Amino acid sequence: MEYTMVGAFGHPSLIPGQISLRRKKKSSRLPTGATAPYNLSSASRRIKAVDTNSQDLNVHLEARAESVVDTINPVLKDLVWPSPSDETPFWKKEFPTWDVSIELPADVEKDSDLMHIIHVTAEMAPIAKVGGLGDVVTGLARACLARGHTVDVMLPFYECIEKQHIIDLTLITTYNSFHDGNWILTNAYRGEVSGIPVIFVEPSNQFFKGKYVYGGSYDELEAYIFFSRACLEWMQVTGVQPDIIHVHEWQTSALPLLYWDMYHHLSLKRPRITLTIHNMEHYGECRQEQLSKCGLDGAIYATTDRAVDDRTIGHNPERLSLLKGGIVYSNAVVTVSPTYLKETLCSGWLSSTLIRNRDKYFGVLNGIDPAIWNPATDIFLPVKFNAQKLEGKKFCKNYVQKGLGLPVESAGRAEGKDVVNGTQQKVPLVVCITRLVAQKGLHLIIHAIKHIEELGGQMVVLGKAPDDRVEREFKDLADLYNEGPAIRILLMYSEELSHMLYAAADMVLVPSLYEPCGLAQMFGMRYGAVPIVRRTGGLADTVFDIDDHSNSHMANGFVFEGIDEGSLNWALDRAFSLYKNKPDEWTGLVRKAMERDNSWNNTAGNYIEVYNSVRVRDDSS
């Protein structure tokens, strides 16, 4: 998995003996217990990292490991503590093979009225994951499989997909699909990913070629319109007629138009269409002539009751919105939390379309897959743990701290000593794992970095910024903070490291300006990281403030309302105070968060109800 690290790990003031090792001044002298620095090259920058942890600390940690080896995990006997001076970063080491295909929950009650569901999607975790969409598709598909349904996923066969992660990949169909006046030779492959049957659609033209899921040199919008028709064409050619075709986001929102205005008049009669909107801010803006390339007449959709982009009415030219067309033409429309549904009915230019289609619009909270996200079995964790046996979480925290060159249980400038009474003090570790985009509250993340350092805590930010300006701003922050004792900013994404960070964290920060559902808070709670969130969308449906006495039985985190720094400070201050001053209450909160059921097993039934509300029971149209 691609990674780019920015800044140097380790601050000179933390090195035993107070020997200064600065980037601009090379020295062969190293303090006792430190190993030689290493250079980690990347496409964008070369950084130097220095191990700041002493031999005494290593001995102490290893002794602790030995003392609990029988009660936590025998793996501790062979645990090798990481260091920033390691040639390979600790999250890039070899991990055991994790075949989750055999881990579908056996204790889930099977549904009596079974159906065939095909997901048509641009993303799927872990092989084509960019954001939460991929996690949702995989988690929901596995949950429905566990309930006894037949489920397939149709996915573009991106050139960047690592084929070794696909089981039994086989070419099953070669057929033609239409684009821009030509029939394009297309291959369909079948394989298995995470226990789910997947059909990979591979056109013979340039579509879906490139190093990444998104951002290829081809016209992305036209590629996804082609993919939408190619999926229906494959169903027609093979005679496959699922009960439900489940499309996701704007990328596959042309499929409902193609189905009802073309393929339903041919041979596909049985399927009904469900559309899930994961983020209302991505509309699939489209010119009429672009839609016409799939064989439809784009001009007939340029009306307010079909697919015209209302923001462009009266402009020359007026444009279409694939997402709006998908809302109008789908049998059911779902968004990813009840609160986000309410928000979308009250704001945004699509609200009028949603109101007109309110009778088929549902809010269903996302879930997480309890087999893939499980600290008791997670192959990426150095030590496993659960809500009843939390000792392993402490070792995960120490492991990540050492690997990133953060002081282990020390408080930055005070070096682990309370400045008032000189006593050793535990230091909370806060993680923020997110795409660095405006929606995620960038100004609040930047402020949190500063405020958490002032509070004597530690923070790790993991994420990529698609916008160059934002990327430069966070690179500058990384240069400023990554040499210090409290903050690490990693401008990258790593699935392995994200699992480790959730396990290491005392708190997970999600300060989004808006958040349709959010998965980070659910992952965090599953791994014992107490959530600190802004009350919006799915965050409001999953995190409940510990000081809200009207809802005390649900309390599992810290919530703030405003988008200003003061509101965030209020939540952080309360969390730090409870962590430092009331450790027993904190442990109880951690256990309560871990025991909350945010799994797809708990929420997939709501999707089944939506499917059943629109499916047909015979072969009639």
Secondary structure, DSSP 8 states (H G I E B T S, - for coil): ------S----GGGSGGG---BTTB--S---TT----EEEE-SS-EEEE-----HHHHHHHHHHHHHHHHHH-GGGGG-----TTSSS-GGGS------GGG-S-TTS---SS--EEEEE-S-BTTTB-SSHHHHHHHHHHHHHHHTT-EEEEEEE--TT--GGGSEEEEEEEEEEEEETTEEEEEEEEEEEETTEEEEEEEESSSTT-SSSSS--SS-HHHHHHHHHHHHHHHHHHHT---SEEEEETGGGTHHHHHHHHTGGGTT--S-EEEEEES-TT---EE-HHHHHTTTS-GGGG-STTTTB-GGGTTSSS--EEHHHHHHHH-SEEEES-HHHHHHHHHSSTTHHHHHHTGGGEEE----B-TTTS-TTT-TT-SS---SS--HHHHHHHHHHHHHTT--TT--GGGTTB-TTT--B----EEEEE---SGGG-HHHHHHHHHHHHHTT-EEEEE---SSHHHHHHHHHHHHHHTTSSSEEEE-S--HHHHHHHHHH-SEEEE--S--SS-SHHHHHHHTT-EEEEESSHHHHHH--BTT-GGGGGG--BEEE--SSHHHHHHHHHHHHHHHHH-HHHHHHHHHHHHHS--BHHHHHHHHHHHHHHH--SSS--
